[in-house]
Amino acid sequence: MIASVQGVIASRGSEGAVVIETDGGVGYSIAVPAGVLARLPGEGHRVRLHTELVIREDAWQLYGFDQPGERAVFQRLLGASGFGPKLALALLSTLGPERTVWGIRERDLTLLSSVSGIGRKKAERLVLELQDRFDDVALEPAAPRSSGADEAVRALVALGYAPAAADDAVRAAQGGVALEDTPQLIRRALQQLAGTRAGR
């Protein structure tokens, strides 16, 4: 198994994939969740991603995460009946790892079924099979959040951004400080998102 890939970001695709060129000159195309893509630096910067190789009859695909806990959540999601990498990635891109785990633990079927491709029956299956399987998964502690930050995230989601990407952009805009100025947070977060799309 390819457990990690380290190198320089050679390109950032618009479809949630990056190409990392290793020191040995090998370029790996790695699919990443929206939140990870938002946190990665621009082309030419060095990164290290924790990876999961999914082998199917028609293709081999690497999936990458900047936090080992998020990779662990992805791995557990793949263990649920009827859940392949596409649905697992959609969950993490839309909800992020923390909200995904919370939704499964708390049996929040409305939250889980809000993800494209996951209806109520699939959400029920997730809860049934995985509700007690995240106790050993360590996720990064969340940065301080303010009511202004929550409002900023909701505003960005209303503009069409995925909740996980909006949340990451607002956290980056806060800079580790619980700012309350919602308009300022929205402006900073939009700059973060614009920088992500442009590859910084």
N, C-alpha and C positions, 0 to 999 in steps of 0.2 A: 504494500500500500504506500502511496505517496502521502506522507503525513504533513509535509509542509513544503512551501516553495519560497525561496528568497532571491530577490534580484531587483532589477530596475523596471519600473512600469514603462513598457514600450508603447502601449496604446490603451485607450479607454473607449470601449464601445458604447453605443447608445442603448443597447439592449441588455445592460447589466452584466457585461463581461469585460475583463481586463486581460491584457497580454503582459506577462512578466518574463523578462529575459534574464536568465541566470548568468552567473559569471562564466559558466562554461559555454555560453552562446546558444543555449536552448530556450526557445520561447514557448511558454505554456499559456494556453487560453483557459481562463478560469472564470466561471460564472459566479457572481457574488450577489447577495441580497442588496436591496436598495439602500439600506442603512449603512452597510459596509462601503458601498460605492461612494456614498456621501462623505464618509470619513477618510477615505484614501486620499493621499496627496496627488499632485498632477504628474504628467508624464516626465520621466527622467529622474524621479525620486525613487529611493530604495525602500522596499517594503518586505515584510515577511507575512505570509498568510498560512494559517492552519487549513489544511485541505482534506477533502474527502473525495476519493475516486469512485465514481459510480459506473459500473460496467454493465452495458445492456447488449442485446444481440446486434443492434444496428449502430452502436456508438459507445465510445468511452468519453466521459466528461468529468472534469475536475470542478469541484465547488470549493470556494475559498471564504475564509472568515478571519477577521483580525483579532477575534477573541476565541480562545478554546472553548469557552462555555457555549457560545453560539453554535460552534460546530457540533458540540455534544447534543444540543437541542435538535439540530438538523438530523443527526444520526438516529435519535429516538423517534423523530417523526417518520423516518423511512421504515421504522419497524412496525408501523401501524398498517393494518390490512388495507390495501387499495391506495396507499399513499406513496407515490413515487417522488423523485427529486423536483419535478415541476411544481407539484402542490406544496411540498415542503418549503421550497424557495418562495412561493407566493405568500405563504403564511408569514415567513420571516421578513419578507419585503414589505408586507402590508402592516403587520402588527409589531414587528421587532421581537427579539427573543423573550424579553421580560413579559410583555403582554401576551405572547403566545402561551408561555408556561402558566401565567396567571389564569388565562381563559380556560385552559384545560383543567387546572386544579380546581377552579371555582365553578366548573360546569357552565360557563357562560356561552351557551350555544348561539345566542344572537351575535356576540362578538366574533366567534369562530366562523360562523356561516356568512359573515359580511365579506369574507375573502373570496375573490372570484374563483370559481371552480369548486367551492366547498359548500354544499348544501347542508340542510339540517341533519340528514342521515349520516353524512360523512363526519359532521361535527360530533354527533352522538357517538360514532365509532371511535373517534379520537379520544373523547373523554373516557369511554368505557375501557379502552386498551391502555391508555397512557397516564391516567389521572395520578397514579402513584409511582410513576417512573422517572420523576425529575428531582427526587430528594437529594441525589448526589451531584447534581449539576450546579457548578458555581458560576454565577453570572456577575459581570462587573457591577459594582454598586452604582446606582443612579446619581447623577449630579443633582445639586439642590434645584428645586423647581418652585416657581412662584405662581400666583394666580395669573399674573400677566403672561407668563410663559405658556400656561395652559390655554389661555385665550389666543395667543399667537399660533400655537399648534393647530387649534381649531380653525383659525382663519386660513392657514396654509392648506389644510385639508380641503376646505371649501373652495380653494383656488385650483384644486385638482392634484395636489401632491399626495403621495402615499403617506399614511400616518407615521411610519417608521422613519422615512426620509425627513418629514417635517419635524419630527421630534429631535432627530440628530442635528438638524440645521439650527433649531432654536437653542439646543444645549451648547452648540458651538458659538452661537451669537452671545449667549450669556457669559461665556468665558469663565465658568465656574462660580459666578456670582448670581444670586437670585434677584435679577432685575425685575422691576414691576412695570416699566414703561412698555406697554404692549406695542404701540406703533413703532418705537425704536427697535424692539426685538424683531418685529416683522420685517423691517427694512434690512436689518443685519442678516436675518435668516435668508431672505431672498437673495442677498449678495452671495451667501454661502452656496445656495442652490445653483445660482447662475455660474459661480466659479466651478462647481462640480460638473455641470453640463459642458462647460467650455474646456474642461480638463486642466483648469487653473493655468 
